[in-house]
Amino acid sequence: MNSEILKEICIVKMPFGKYEGTILADLPVSYLEWFNRQGMPKGKLGMQLSTIYEIKLNGLMDLLTPIRQLYGSPKNKTYKF
């Protein structure tokens, strides 16, 4: 897995839609599932969304904790999926 993509999903914000302005790592699973059913966007955003979807689906959010702390994402946030 590309570490740059992990960093990006912790700092990049959703550019459009219902969750516009939400950091990709904070998108709800239901929204990511919808994209998975409808088809992920093309290009880099699609790769980022697919990556965070797989991370959440497999219960691997702890993998992002050190990255989120390093790049200024909320340090003590409780994640509910």
PyRosetta script that sets phi, psi and omega in degrees:
from pyrosetta import init, pose_from_sequence

init()
pose = pose_from_sequence("MNSEILKEICIVKMPFGKYEGTILADLPVSYLEWFNRQGMPKGKLGMQLSTIYEIKLNGLMDLLTPIRQLYGSPKNKTYKF")
pose.set_psi(1, 137.4)
pose.set_omega(1, -178.4)
pose.set_phi(2, -76.2)
pose.set_psi(2, 120.5)
pose.set_omega(2, -178.2)
pose.set_phi(3, -65.3)
pose.set_psi(3, -26.9)
pose.set_omega(3, 178.3)
pose.set_phi(4, -65.0)
pose.set_psi(4, -38.0)
pose.set_omega(4, 178.5)
pose.set_phi(5, -66.4)
pose.set_psi(5, -39.7)
pose.set_omega(5, 177.5)
pose.set_phi(6, -61.5)
pose.set_psi(6, -42.5)
pose.set_omega(6, 177.5)
pose.set_phi(7, -62.0)
pose.set_psi(7, -46.0)
pose.set_omega(7, -177.2)
pose.set_phi(8, -61.6)
pose.set_psi(8, -42.1)
pose.set_omega(8, -177.6)
pose.set_phi(9, -69.3)
pose.set_psi(9, -13.4)
pose.set_omega(9, 177.1)
pose.set_phi(10, -91.4)
pose.set_psi(10, -11.1)
pose.set_omega(10, -178.1)
pose.set_phi(11, -127.6)
pose.set_psi(11, -24.0)
pose.set_omega(11, -178.3)
pose.set_phi(12, -77.3)
pose.set_psi(12, 139.7)
pose.set_omega(12, 179.5)
pose.set_phi(13, -102.0)
pose.set_psi(13, 148.9)
pose.set_omega(13, 177.6)
pose.set_phi(14, -61.4)
pose.set_psi(14, 124.9)
pose.set_omega(14, -173.4)
pose.set_phi(15, -82.6)
pose.set_psi(15, -9.5)
pose.set_omega(15, -176.5)
pose.set_phi(16, -157.9)
pose.set_psi(16, 172.4)
pose.set_omega(16, 172.0)
pose.set_phi(17, 84.8)
pose.set_psi(17, -168.5)
pose.set_omega(17, -175.6)
pose.set_phi(18, -56.8)
pose.set_psi(18, -34.3)
pose.set_omega(18, -177.3)
pose.set_phi(19, -108.4)
pose.set_psi(19, 29.4)
pose.set_omega(19, 177.5)
pose.set_phi(20, -53.9)
pose.set_psi(20, 131.8)
pose.set_omega(20, 179.3)
pose.set_phi(21, 90.4)
pose.set_psi(21, -5.4)
pose.set_omega(21, 178.5)
pose.set_phi(22, -86.2)
pose.set_psi(22, 134.5)
pose.set_omega(22, 175.5)
pose.set_phi(23, -59.3)
pose.set_psi(23, 136.7)
pose.set_omega(23, -175.1)
pose.set_phi(24, -53.7)
pose.set_psi(24, -39.6)
pose.set_omega(24, -179.7)
pose.set_phi(25, -65.5)
pose.set_psi(25, -18.3)
pose.set_omega(25, -179.2)
pose.set_phi(26, -97.2)
pose.set_psi(26, 0.7)
pose.set_omega(26, 179.0)
pose.set_phi(27, -65.9)
pose.set_psi(27, 139.8)
pose.set_omega(27, 179.0)
pose.set_phi(28, -69.0)
pose.set_psi(28, 148.8)
pose.set_omega(28, 179.9)
pose.set_phi(29, -57.1)
pose.set_psi(29, -38.2)
pose.set_omega(29, -178.3)
pose.set_phi(30, -59.5)
pose.set_psi(30, -37.2)
pose.set_omega(30, 178.5)
pose.set_phi(31, -69.2)
pose.set_psi(31, -41.5)
pose.set_omega(31, 178.3)
pose.set_phi(32, -67.4)
pose.set_psi(32, -36.2)
pose.set_omega(32, 176.1)
pose.set_phi(33, -64.4)
pose.set_psi(33, -39.1)
pose.set_omega(33, 177.7)
pose.set_phi(34, -60.8)
pose.set_psi(34, -46.7)
pose.set_omega(34, 177.3)
pose.set_phi(35, -61.0)
pose.set_psi(35, -39.5)
pose.set_omega(35, -179.8)
pose.set_phi(36, -62.6)
pose.set_psi(36, -38.9)
pose.set_omega(36, 178.0)
pose.set_phi(37, -71.7)
pose.set_psi(37, -41.6)
pose.set_omega(37, -175.7)
pose.set_phi(38, -81.0)
pose.set_psi(38, -25.0)
pose.set_omega(38, -175.4)
pose.set_phi(39, 113.4)
pose.set_psi(39, 125.6)
pose.set_omega(39, 179.2)
pose.set_phi(40, -68.1)
pose.set_psi(40, 151.4)
pose.set_omega(40, 175.7)
pose.set_phi(41, -59.1)
pose.set_psi(41, 156.6)
pose.set_omega(41, 177.5)
pose.set_phi(42, -74.1)
pose.set_psi(42, 158.0)
pose.set_omega(42, 172.0)
pose.set_phi(43, 81.0)
pose.set_psi(43, -155.9)
pose.set_omega(43, -173.8)
pose.set_phi(44, -61.7)
pose.set_psi(44, -42.2)
pose.set_omega(44, 179.2)
pose.set_phi(45, -59.7)
pose.set_psi(45, -43.2)
pose.set_omega(45, 178.3)
pose.set_phi(46, -60.6)
pose.set_psi(46, -40.1)
pose.set_omega(46, 178.1)
pose.set_phi(47, -66.1)
pose.set_psi(47, -41.1)
pose.set_omega(47, 178.8)
pose.set_phi(48, -64.8)
pose.set_psi(48, -45.7)
pose.set_omega(48, 179.4)
pose.set_phi(49, -64.7)
pose.set_psi(49, -39.9)
pose.set_omega(49, 177.5)
pose.set_phi(50, -62.8)
pose.set_psi(50, -39.0)
pose.set_omega(50, -179.3)
pose.set_phi(51, -66.6)
pose.set_psi(51, -47.7)
pose.set_omega(51, -179.2)
pose.set_phi(52, -68.3)
pose.set_psi(52, -32.7)
pose.set_omega(52, 175.7)
pose.set_phi(53, -60.7)
pose.set_psi(53, -47.7)
pose.set_omega(53, -180.0)
pose.set_phi(54, -64.9)
pose.set_psi(54, -39.5)
pose.set_omega(54, 178.4)
pose.set_phi(55, -61.2)
pose.set_psi(55, -48.2)
pose.set_omega(55, -178.7)
pose.set_phi(56, -68.6)
pose.set_psi(56, -41.1)
pose.set_omega(56, -179.1)
pose.set_phi(57, -60.1)
pose.set_psi(57, -34.8)
pose.set_omega(57, -176.6)
pose.set_phi(58, -99.9)
pose.set_psi(58, 11.0)
pose.set_omega(58, 175.7)
pose.set_phi(59, 65.5)
pose.set_psi(59, 37.5)
pose.set_omega(59, -175.4)
pose.set_phi(60, -108.6)
pose.set_psi(60, 23.3)
pose.set_omega(60, -178.2)
pose.set_phi(61, -61.0)
pose.set_psi(61, -27.1)
pose.set_omega(61, 177.7)
pose.set_phi(62, -60.0)
pose.set_psi(62, -25.5)
pose.set_omega(62, 176.5)
pose.set_phi(63, -58.8)
pose.set_psi(63, -29.8)
pose.set_omega(63, -176.5)
pose.set_phi(64, -89.8)
pose.set_psi(64, -11.0)
pose.set_omega(64, -175.1)
pose.set_phi(65, -54.9)
pose.set_psi(65, -50.4)
pose.set_omega(65, -179.6)
pose.set_phi(66, -65.4)
pose.set_psi(66, -32.7)
pose.set_omega(66, 179.4)
pose.set_phi(67, -68.8)
pose.set_psi(67, -44.5)
pose.set_omega(67, -180.0)
pose.set_phi(68, -63.2)
pose.set_psi(68, -38.5)
pose.set_omega(68, 178.3)
pose.set_phi(69, -67.6)
pose.set_psi(69, -41.6)
pose.set_omega(69, -178.6)
pose.set_phi(70, -65.8)
pose.set_psi(70, -37.7)
pose.set_omega(70, -174.9)
pose.set_phi(71, -103.2)
pose.set_psi(71, 17.5)
pose.set_omega(71, 169.0)
pose.set_phi(72, 86.4)
pose.set_psi(72, 8.5)
pose.set_omega(72, 173.9)
pose.set_phi(73, -70.2)
pose.set_psi(73, 160.1)
pose.set_omega(73, -178.0)
pose.set_phi(74, -50.5)
pose.set_psi(74, 127.2)
pose.set_omega(74, -174.1)
pose.set_phi(75, -80.7)
pose.set_psi(75, -35.3)
pose.set_omega(75, -174.2)
pose.set_phi(76, -113.9)
pose.set_psi(76, 25.8)
pose.set_omega(76, -178.1)
pose.set_phi(77, -76.3)
pose.set_psi(77, 138.4)
pose.set_omega(77, 174.7)
pose.set_phi(78, -92.3)
pose.set_psi(78, 127.5)
pose.set_omega(78, -177.9)
pose.set_phi(79, -100.0)
pose.set_psi(79, 127.0)
pose.set_omega(79, 178.5)
pose.set_phi(80, -118.9)
pose.set_psi(80, 128.4)
pose.set_omega(80, -179.4)
pose.set_phi(81, -123.5)
pose.dump_pdb("model.pdb")
